[in-house]
Amino acid sequence: MLRLYPRKSSGMPNAFATLISAISLTVILGSFDPAPAGEDLSPVGVLPPAPMEVPLPVDSIADSSAPADSSAAPSDGGAPPAAQKPAGGMVLDNHDALKFSLLMLQDGCRFIENVDSYSTLFSKQERIQGDLGDVQNIEMKVMHSPNFSIYMKWKNGDTGRQLLFNDSYDDKKMVVKLGGLKGRLLPSIKLEPSSPEAMAQARYPVTEAGVHGMLKQLVHYRQLDLKSGEGSRCVRLENTVFDERDCYCFLYEYDAPKYNATYRKSLLLLDARYHIPLRVINHTWTEAAEGITAAELDAQTLIEDYSFTRVDFGTQLVGEDFSRDNPKYRM
C-alpha cells in the first residue's frame, strides 16, 4: 500500500526532486501533438493509426503484475501483456503518470468544450442494483451550443428506442419513446433526468451523457487521487489502437474501498490526438475475491464499460436534430 510519510529535510533534496519532476513532465508533454481548440475539425475516424509494437488487448485489462520481459503468449493466442513495458521509452512513476493523465484529460475538456456538436456510436454495459446488463449500442448526437442537447437511438435491445433531452425546454425533462411495437402503440413519456424511473436503467443521468460528461467524471477522480496522495496507483501502459485511432492507455488501481468506494480498477483508452476518452472499463469491489483468478475477479466486478466509436466532429448538427417536433422522431 502506497503511503506518504513526512520526514525532516534540509529542503534541497525535495526542491531537486520537484525540479526533476517538472523537467520530466515538460519533456513528456512536449513530445505529444495536442489538437488546439479552434483547429479544423475533420472526423477523427480518418486519422491514421500509429504502428504499435505490442498492442494492448482492448477487451481485457492488462495484468500489472506480469513480468516485464514475458514473451509467452496467453492461451487465447493474443498479444503478450504490455503492462510493464515503458511507454515511448519513458518510465513514469506513479505521481508523474497520474499527473500526466490528468493534464491530458483537462486538455480534452478544453477541446470538447469548443466543439459545437458531434455524433458517435456509444456502447455501454453497466451493473445496476448488482445486476450486469447487456451491451447497449446507441447512436448519439450531441450539441453543446447554444444549449446542451442530446439525442439517442438504440440499435439493439429495445431497438428503435429514442431519448431526447434539450436544455432549452422550460420543463428540463427528457422525452423517451419506446422501440418496436410498444413505441407505435404507446405515447412518449417525459421524465426528470434524475428521477428513479429514469435512473432505473442508467448509472448516470442524461445531463451527464456524452464525451464531456465522461471527461468531467474522469477529471474529478484523478484530482481526488492526487489530493489523497496514497492508496492508488497509476501506470501508463503502452499505446494501443482502438477504433483505428492511436490511444494512450492508463491503468488505475486502488488498495482499498476507503480510497475509492466505487472503483477498484480502471482502464482508460485516451485518444492520442484529441485527448478524449474512447473506452473506459471500470471494476468495483467484492468480498468474494479469495481463491479466484485475476480474470475471474475482473469479470465478477465489472461495473461499467463505455466506449465511443465513429466519433464525427465534421457533421453539422442543427436545432432541428434536437427538437421534440422533429417529424423523423415522431415524439
N, C-alpha and C positions, 0 to 999 in steps of 0.2 A: 504494500500500500504506500503510495506516494504521500509523504508528509513534509511540510516545511517547518523547520525549527529555527528560531532566531539565534544568532551567535555573535559574539563580540568580534569586532573587526576594526582595523585602522581606517577603513573606508576605501583604501586604494584597491584591494582585490575586487570589491564589489563594483567600483567605478570602472575598473578594467574589464570585468565581465560584461557590464552593461554596454560598454563601448564596442566590444567584440560582437555582442548580440545585435546591436544596431547596425554594424557594418555588414554582418551576415544577412540580415533581412533586406538591407539596401541592395546587396548584390543579387539576392534571390528575386526580389521584385523587379529589378532592372532587367532580368532575363526573360520576362514574360511580355506578351503583346496584348494588353487590355484594349477593348473597344471603347474609345472615348464617347461620352454622351454626345449625340447630335451627328455622328457619322452616318454615312449611307447605310441603311439597314436592309440589306438583301436577306432573303430567307437563310437562316443559319444552317438549314439542312444541306446546302450546297457546299459548305466548307469542306475541303479535302481532309481526311483523317491523317494524322501523323503516323509514320511507321512505328509499330510497337515491337520491342524485342520479346517480352514475355507479358502478354495481355492478362489482366486480372479477370477471371470469370465474373460476369455481371449477375449471374444467378445464384451466387453464394458469397459469403463474407470470408475473406482470406483468414487463415488461422495465424494470428500474430505470434504464436509460439513455435511455428515451423522453423527449422534450421535455415540459415541464410543461404547455405550452399547446397540445399537439397535439389537434386536433379531428377529424382524419381517421379514419374508422372503418377497422378492419382488413379485409382481403379477405374474411374469413368472415362479415362483417356483424355481428360482436359489438360490444360497447361499446368505446370508446376506452380506451387504457391509463390507469390511475389511479395508477401507482406514485409519481409526483412531486407529486400533489395533496395539500396539507396535510390531515390528518385532523382533523375537528372544528374547523377554523380555527386549529389549533396546529401549530407546526413543532417537532419534537423532533430534537435532534442525536443522533448515533449512541449516545452513552453513555446519554442520558436514555431513548431508545427501548428500548434493551436492558434498562435497569434497570426501566422501566415494565412491559415484558413479563414480566420475572422476578417482579415483585410480583404481577402478575395470576396467573401460574402457581402461585405459592406460595399465593395465596388460594384457587385452585381445588383445591389439595391439601387445604387445611384443610376446604373444603366437602365434598369426596368422602369424606374420612376420617370424616365424621359421617353419611354415608349408609349405612344398613344393607344395602340391596340395591337393584338396579335391573335393567332389561332393556334391550336395544338391538339394533339390526341393525348388525353390524360388517362392514365391507368392507375387504379388503386386497389389495394387489398388491405382491409382493416379488421382488427379484432375489437368487437363492440360487445360490452357486457360479458366478456370472457369467450365469446364465440368468434372464430376466424371466418370471415365471409369469403365469398368467391371473388375472383378478379373481375373488376368492372372496367370496361373500356368506354371512354366518354369523349365525344367531340366537344371541344370547348372553344368559345370565343370570349375574349376579354377586352374591355375598354377601360382605360384609366382616366381619360379626359374627354369631356368636361366633368363627367361623373363616373364613379366606379360602377361598371355594369358587367354582367356575366351571363352567358347562355350556354347550357349544356344539353347534349342529346346522347342518350345511351345507345351503344352499339351492340350490347349483349345483355343477358339477364332480362330485365324488363325492357326489351328492345323497343326503341321509339320513345321512351320516357323523356320528357323535356323539363328543364328547370330554368327559370328566368328571374334574375334579380337586377333591378335598376335603381340605383340610389336616388335618382331624380324624382321617383314617385313619392308622393307625400306619405303614403301608408308605410313605406320602408319594409314591405313584405316581399317574399319571393313567391312566384307562381309556379305550381307544379302540375303537369299534365301527365297522367299515366300512359304507358305504352300499350300497344296491342288493342284488343277488343275493348278492354276497360277504358282506354283513352277515348274510344269512339262513343261509348255509351255514357260515361261519367263526365261531368264538367271539371274544369281546372279548379284547383283549390289554392287559397292564399294562406301562407304560414309566416309567422315570425321566424326569422333565420335561426334564433337560438332557442326556439320552443322545443319541448320534449318530443313533439311529433316530428319536427324537422331533424332533430339530433338522433332519432332512433336508428338512422341508417348512415350516420356520418360522425366522425370524431371531431370535426371542426365545422363551424358554421360557414355558409356560403360567402359571407362577408370576408372570410379569410382565405378563400379559394384562389387558385392561380399561383403563378410563379412568385409574385410579390409577397403574397401571404406566406408562402413557404419560406422565402428568404427571411422574413421578419422573425419567424419561429426559430430558424437556424441561428440567426444573429443573437437572438435572446439567449439561447442555451450556451453558445460559445462565450458570450460575455459573462454569464454566470460561472462557467468553468474557469475563466481567467481570474475572476474575482475571488473564487474559492481558493485556488492555488493548490488544491490537494484532492486526492480521491479520484482523479480522472487521468486518462492517458489519450494522447492524440498522436497518431502515426500517419505520416504521408506515405501512401503506397505508390508503387509505380503507376504511371499514367496508363489508361486503358482507352478503348474506343466504345462508345455507346451511341446507338442511332447514327452511326457513321460520323461521329464527331469525337475529337480528342478530348479527354476528360482528365482532370486532376482527381485523385482518389484520396480520401481521408477516412481513417478508421478511428472512432472514438469509443472508449470503454470506461466503465465506472467500477469502482471497487465494491460499492455497497449502495443500497437504496437511499441512504441518507445523503449521498452526493447528487443523486438524480432519482427521484421517486418513480419516474415513468420509464426511463430508458436505462438498459444495462449495456447496450452495444448498438452502435450506429455506423452505417457505411454511407458515405456521400460521394456521388459522382458529380463533379462540377465542370460545366462547360469551360474549356480552357481559354476560349476567346471572350465570351461574354460574362463569364463567372456567375452563371445562373445554374441552379440545381437541375440536373436531368434525371437523376434517380436518387432516392433516399430509402434505405432499408433500416428499420428500427426494431430492436428486440427489447422486451421488458423482462421483469424479474419473475422467478418461480421458486417455490420452496421444495420442488421435486427435481432438483438438478443432480443429486447424487446418483452415481452409477450409470450415467448416460454419456454418450459421446458429445463432442462439441457440436457436431452437425445435428444430432438429435435435440440438443438443448436449443439451438437456433430455431429449428422447426417448431419446437414446442412453445417458444417465447416470441415468435414473430407477432408484432403488434401493428406495424404499418409498413407498407411497401408502395411507394408512389413513384411514378415516372412521367416525364413529359417527352413525347416524341413528335416528330414532324412539326416542330416549332417554326412558325412562319410570321416574321415581322413585316413581310412585304405586302400582304393583302390588306387593303384599306377597308376598315370596317366603319360603318356609319350608324347614326342613331336608330335607323330602321331595324338594324340587326339586333337591337335590344329593346324593341317596342312590344308591348303586350298586344298591340293591334296589328302586328305583322301577320298578314294573311297566310304565310307559309307555316306559321306555328299553330294556328287555329286554337289559340288560347282564349 
